[in-house]
């Protein structure tokens, strides 16, 4: 995995051959009809199989669906969880009940098998939880906070949180707390945002807070709708910024053609 202090990210390694440093933040702007979720599970599965650690924050589907996808790609999910190398957090359930599970006074996060459940997607609640953890320390189920540099966190869609928060409130939370914490812990973060549903300011501020920007688009080619990926920018190092078509294998694996 790491070579000379740098890390290679599966699928992206073809476009960023020199690898990336721990603490690198990527924003992915994806079309809602694209193969983005296949890309996330492919990257997560191959990173785990290389012996690394993955925290997957699932806001668009139940954690069980993520684990099923990883299993189809050959990951021994129970073993990875037992080894504390895989964490699948549930940001999905709260989105089905107005952005919050239970009463306001209840703790925002709680443990589930192989991860944690976020009980509120509202920034006010998440901020209070952050302050509690800062003062009292992280809970035992927050295993990603114990990982050495180079752990990978994947947030499939930050856009789900803006259903329950003003854009600016969310941006202030993630830019001043979430992303700095990832950098401090020297984790690599890949966070997705749906293209075309936010203001230009929203995308611009996320991009300015990130080290790299990746685009995933559905484009009509040869009378077919195909998904293409490119690294639009990566600060301070070269990258292949051309469009590359994504092919989906029968197992659900995404590969670059």
Secondary structure, DSSP 8 states (H G I E B T S, - for coil): --BTTEE--TTGGGT-TT-EETT-EEEEEE-TTSSHHHHHHHHHHHHHHTT--EEEEESSS-HHHHHHHHHHTT--HHHHHHTT-EEEEE-SGGGGTTTB-S-TTS-SEEEETTEEEE-B--HHHHHHHHHHHHHH---TT-GGGG--TT-EEEES-GGGGGGSS-HHHHHHHIIIIIHHHHHHTT-EEEEEEETTSS-HHHHHHHHHT-SEEEEEEEEEETTEEEEEEEEEEETTS----S-EEEEE-TTS-EEE-
